[in-house]
Amino acid sequence: MSHSPVARAIPSSSLHEIFRAADVREQSTGTPVIRLHVGEPYFTPPPEVADAIAEAQRAGRTSYTDVEGLPELRRALAAKLELENGIETPISRIFVTPGSCQGLQALLFSMAEPGTEILLPDLHWPIHVQQSLIAGLRPVFYGLDEHYFPDLDSIAEVSGPASRILLVNSPANPTGAVLDAERLQGLLDLARERGWQVISDEAYEHFVYEGNHLSLAARERDLPAEQRIVHSVFTFSKSLAMTGYRLGYVVTANDAAASGIRVVQEAGIIAPPTPVQYGGIAALQMTGTAEVNRKLVQQNRDAVLPALRDAGLLRELPAGGWYAMLDVSKAGLSAEDFAARLLEERGVAVVAGSGFGLRPQLDKHGGLTAMETDPNAGKLVRIAFCVDPKVLQSGVDALLEFGRDRNAW
Ligand SMILES: Cc1ncc(COP(=O)(O)O)c(C=O)c1O
């Protein structure tokens, strides 16, 4: 048996590839690339956040906090979770994390029994796959229906005795699907029946344009904590545009799960950054901001995306999130070639869908032998519609024109 470090075998995500390609083009042509590949919003964090961080630093509030984070911040988070998400939790089960990405990874480390399976959606955020592999889990992929909703029959079919964790992401990156109460309950019932744990990634909780955001964990609030199975992940990055501050949080279902992640956090970060946590307290007081930001992204969606639907690239406008998956198969190019040529010829960066349909191939020891991709994902490209409206409009116009010039639509 040959051993090689798992992390070294995992290719970096297609998001990184296009980042690099966009930078290279910008440097070689001297003209700015129209960046529809990045989930970076055009609105900025509330200035009160920067003030609170500066004040914490000046006042010398810069030493380590508890591994879970500042009690004051976690108390404010518990109140938010109760009010907005219907999640009832003591602060001992809340962990402040440097971004929800690190929270997700810590959760996976704390839950992973090496060699067991995690169930991920067919179209997924590639980081979920990378994290699962690094944690020693075997990713297994479940089908989505034509609206990108998880297909319960497919989940039942692809899962088996080694399955342990079901990952749910609503609103979803990259598809924009938002799960209603019935669909969430169906997933929860299946997970309970099979004895799985559930991770609910709610990074885009405040970006729902049709219906409401519903937190999966709220559906088990009447159960005693030791019977709960849903662990939830949230972030300040999206709702308050605080992407670079790196601030998120995890709510574990019960005390046993909390004691697992506590060890992972102690080993991995000791504690989240202290001044940024004071920024988080200030951010939670800015109660109207997430709603203002939601409206900004919805305006973009409503103004620009219908043209893509009318051209047949989009079945329906995304109900949530920051992204849309466009079917560009009529252009007669693979998604990679489409993305490469759109960048080269029109200066517009989008992400090839294949990067969201990863299919890692593992040997029986969990070693990665190949990173394949789902052929269906190779017809899609992802655009971010959280960007400046003028940039979005010009990028979508250029993309449509690129296809029209090829008589694709
Ligand atoms: C689905 C999903 N979850 C989590 C994250 C992580 O965000 P952050 O680490 O900034 O909280 C992202 C960021 O793009 C995401 O798309």
The ligand as an SDF file (V2000), in Angstrom:
LIG
                    3D

 16 16  0  0  0  0  0  0  0  0999 V2000
  -22.0110   27.5370    1.0240 C   0  0  0  0  0  0  0  0  0  0  0  0
  -20.9470   28.2860    1.7300 C   0  0  0  0  0  0  0  0  0  0  0  0
  -20.6800   27.9790    2.9970 N   0  0  0  0  0  0  0  0  0  0  0  0
  -19.7350   28.6120    3.6860 C   0  0  0  0  0  0  0  0  0  0  0  0
  -18.9950   29.6120    3.1020 C   0  0  0  0  0  0  0  0  0  0  0  0
  -17.8690   30.1920    3.9120 C   0  0  0  0  0  0  0  0  0  0  0  0
  -17.8760   31.5480    4.1020 O   0  0  0  0  0  0  0  0  0  0  0  0
  -16.9890   32.2030    5.2390 P   0  0  0  0  0  0  0  0  0  0  0  0
  -15.8660   31.2870    5.5750 O   0  0  0  0  0  0  0  0  0  0  0  0
  -16.5470   33.4900    4.6790 O   0  0  0  0  0  0  0  0  0  0  0  0
  -17.9100   32.3460    6.4330 O   0  0  0  0  0  0  0  0  0  0  0  0
  -19.2170   29.9840    1.7740 C   0  0  0  0  0  0  0  0  0  0  0  0
  -18.4040   31.0310    1.1060 C   0  0  0  0  0  0  0  0  0  0  0  0
  -18.4140   31.2220   -0.0720 O   0  0  0  0  0  0  0  0  0  0  0  0
  -20.2260   29.2950    1.0680 C   0  0  0  0  0  0  0  0  0  0  0  0
  -20.4880   29.6020   -0.2030 O   0  0  0  0  0  0  0  0  0  0  0  0
  1  2  1  0
  2  3  1  0
  2 15  2  0
  3  4  2  0
  4  5  1  0
  5  6  1  0
  5 12  2  0
  6  7  1  0
  7  8  1  0
  8  9  2  0
  8 10  1  0
  8 11  1  0
 12 13  1  0
 12 15  1  0
 13 14  2  0
 15 16  1  0
M  END
$$$$
